[in-house]
Amino acid sequence: MKFQIPNWLIVLGGVGQIFTALIYPYIRHNVFDWYNDVKLLKPLNQEIAKTYGRYIQGLNFSFGLIAILLPNDLKNGTRLAFALTTLIAAYWVGKVITQIAYYPMYQIPQKLIFKIGSYFMNFLFTLFATIYTYLAISNLI
């Protein structure tokens, strides 16, 4: 018997992805002082950095919206469901790998709220990677 991820878990993942999109500017500004660092770049590089930041927000929000509005379609076994869940899984697996490989060498501010937030965000990224990887595999089978 094939195990199905329940819709509530897909929707919860969608809400979490929208949360990451909405919290992203706060993290950049208040945790990493990102905007002051970007100001040190040449103007074109400033715009490129800001554009990629918007891409990240847009993808996180869009993936979340798709999960909330179309949970059944994400697990219906079609080629499109497989393609989309594989894309989203690759995005989040890549994010988790990046977190492990590159980000631990940087220090976040030592306030307790930021430490807790760091663990919470890493939990969310891992949850998203797990949900979508499982969905992609179940759409393939």
C-alpha positions as CSV (number, residue, x, y, z in Angstrom):
1,M,0.0,0.0,0.0
2,K,1.3,3.4,-1.0
3,F,1.5,6.0,1.8
4,Q,0.0,9.3,1.0
5,I,1.1,12.6,2.6
6,P,-2.0,14.0,4.1
7,N,-3.3,17.3,2.7
8,W,-3.0,19.1,6.0
9,L,0.8,18.4,6.0
10,I,1.1,19.8,2.5
11,V,-1.0,22.9,3.5
12,L,1.1,23.3,6.7
13,G,4.2,23.2,4.5
14,G,2.6,25.8,2.3
15,V,1.9,28.1,5.2
16,G,5.5,27.7,6.4
17,Q,6.8,28.6,2.9
18,I,4.7,31.7,2.9
19,F,5.9,32.5,6.4
20,T,9.6,32.2,5.1
21,A,8.8,34.6,2.3
22,L,7.2,37.2,4.7
23,I,9.9,36.9,7.4
24,Y,12.8,37.1,4.8
25,P,13.1,40.9,4.8
26,Y,13.1,41.0,8.6
27,I,15.9,38.4,8.8
28,R,18.0,40.2,6.1
29,H,17.6,43.6,7.9
30,N,17.6,42.8,11.6
31,V,19.6,39.6,11.8
32,F,22.2,40.0,9.0
33,D,22.3,43.8,8.5
34,W,22.2,42.8,4.8
35,Y,21.1,46.2,3.4
36,N,24.2,48.0,4.8
37,D,26.4,45.3,3.3
38,V,24.7,45.6,-0.1
39,K,25.3,49.3,0.0
40,L,29.0,48.6,-0.2
41,L,28.5,46.9,-3.7
42,K,28.7,48.7,-7.0
43,P,25.2,49.9,-8.1
44,L,24.7,47.1,-10.6
45,N,25.7,44.5,-8.1
46,Q,23.3,46.1,-5.6
47,E,20.4,45.7,-8.0
48,I,21.4,42.1,-8.8
49,A,21.6,41.2,-5.1
50,K,18.2,42.8,-4.5
51,T,16.7,41.0,-7.5
52,Y,17.9,37.6,-6.3
53,G,16.4,38.4,-2.9
54,R,13.1,39.1,-4.5
55,Y,13.4,35.9,-6.5
56,I,13.8,33.9,-3.3
57,Q,10.8,35.6,-1.7
58,G,8.7,35.1,-4.8
59,L,9.6,31.4,-5.1
60,N,8.9,30.7,-1.4
61,F,5.6,32.5,-1.6
62,S,4.6,30.9,-4.9
63,F,5.5,27.4,-3.7
64,G,3.5,28.0,-0.5
65,L,0.5,29.3,-2.4
66,I,0.6,26.2,-4.7
67,A,0.7,23.9,-1.7
68,I,-2.2,25.6,0.0
69,L,-4.4,25.8,-3.1
70,L,-3.5,22.6,-4.9
71,P,-2.5,19.9,-2.4
72,N,-4.3,17.1,-4.3
73,D,-2.7,18.2,-7.6
74,L,0.7,17.9,-6.0
75,K,0.2,14.3,-5.3
76,N,-2.0,13.0,-8.1
77,G,0.8,11.1,-9.9
78,T,0.8,13.1,-13.2
79,R,4.0,14.0,-15.0
80,L,3.3,17.7,-14.1
81,A,2.9,16.8,-10.4
82,F,6.2,14.9,-10.6
83,A,8.0,17.8,-12.4
84,L,6.7,20.4,-10.0
85,T,7.4,18.5,-6.8
86,T,10.8,17.6,-8.1
87,L,11.6,21.2,-8.8
88,I,10.4,22.3,-5.4
89,A,12.2,19.4,-3.7
90,A,15.5,20.3,-5.5
91,Y,15.0,23.9,-4.4
92,W,14.6,23.0,-0.7
93,V,17.2,20.2,-0.6
94,G,19.6,22.7,-2.2
95,K,18.7,25.2,0.6
96,V,19.4,22.6,3.3
97,I,22.7,21.6,1.8
98,T,23.7,25.3,1.5
99,Q,22.7,25.8,5.2
100,I,24.9,22.9,6.2
101,A,27.8,23.5,3.9
102,Y,28.2,27.3,4.0
103,Y,26.2,29.1,6.7
104,P,27.5,27.5,9.9
105,M,30.8,29.3,9.4
106,Y,29.0,32.6,9.9
107,Q,27.8,33.9,13.2
108,I,24.3,35.0,13.7
109,P,23.8,37.6,16.5
110,Q,23.8,36.0,19.9
111,K,20.4,37.1,21.0
112,L,18.3,34.2,22.1
113,I,15.4,35.0,19.7
114,F,17.8,34.8,16.8
115,K,19.3,31.5,17.9
116,I,15.8,30.0,18.4
117,G,14.8,31.4,15.0
118,S,17.8,29.9,13.3
119,Y,16.9,26.4,14.6
120,F,13.2,27.0,13.7
121,M,14.0,28.1,10.1
122,N,16.4,25.1,9.6
123,F,13.6,22.8,10.8
124,L,11.2,24.4,8.3
125,F,13.7,24.1,5.4
126,T,14.2,20.4,6.3
127,L,10.5,19.9,6.6
128,F,9.9,21.4,3.1
129,A,12.7,19.3,1.6
130,T,11.3,16.2,3.1
131,I,7.7,16.8,2.1
132,Y,8.5,17.6,-1.5
133,T,11.1,14.9,-1.9
134,Y,8.5,12.4,-0.7
135,L,5.9,13.9,-3.0
136,A,8.2,13.7,-6.0
137,I,9.1,10.1,-5.3
138,S,5.4,9.1,-4.7
139,N,4.5,10.9,-8.0
140,L,7.1,8.8,-9.8
141,I,6.0,5.4,-8.4
